[in-house]
Amino acid sequence: MAIAPTPETSSDDNPPKIDRPVVLVGLMGAGKSCVGRKLAESFGLPFLDSDSAVEEAAGCEVKDIFEVYGEPAFRDCERRVIQRLLQGGPAIIATGGGAFMDPDTRDDVKAHAISLWLRADPEVLHQRTKRSKSRPLLNKGDPLQTLKDLAEQRYPIYAEADIVIDTGNEGLEKTLEKAIDALRQQTKQDTPS
Ligand code: S3P
């Protein structure tokens, strides 16, 4: 006999059971690191950031890797680093905006993780990134146009993520709430009853 949970113990009050990595996908400024850190805190899981892991492996900042070794070298390192992070068990992993565009990384994420795309309009992303100089792709030309071009190229691919969350100018708490709800639905769906 199935016993309905009492309101105090309703399964929806509990954090979803995360049994594999959750990979955050999205353009620069989408909030992958911010939201990722908070999600990790809520679930009591480690937070990992692929850009930081690349910097650690290379011994220099992402913008210097682009400048000195070029973007292909960065992408190569990024692919290997994410492959390693995915093998570490449940964690929240924020990836650099280009990572999910790599077909091998995408296959790996699909096989071993739950992917969550934080979708936002280029104008919003521009507002959020315009004061930082740490992103080599936005340090030249017209950054708003670059974000628009990247959105056009990447959004059809990001749409392959398991979960899509729209983040506008709403606060972090709202995005977090939406992400937790969506993960709850996703993990329910993954667990046969
Ligand atoms: C990139 C995004 C950056 C970083 C690199 C390239 C991209 O990460 O990986 O500058 O191609 O979109 P964030 O998305 O965390 O800014």
Boltz pocket constraint, residues with backbone or C-beta under 6 A from the ligand:
constraints:
  - pocket:
      binder: B
      contacts: [[A, 26], [A, 27], [A, 28], [A, 29], [A, 32], [A, 51], [A, 62], [A, 95], [A, 96], [A, 97], [A, 98], [A, 99], [A, 134], [A, 135], [A, 136], [A, 137]]
      max_distance: 6.0
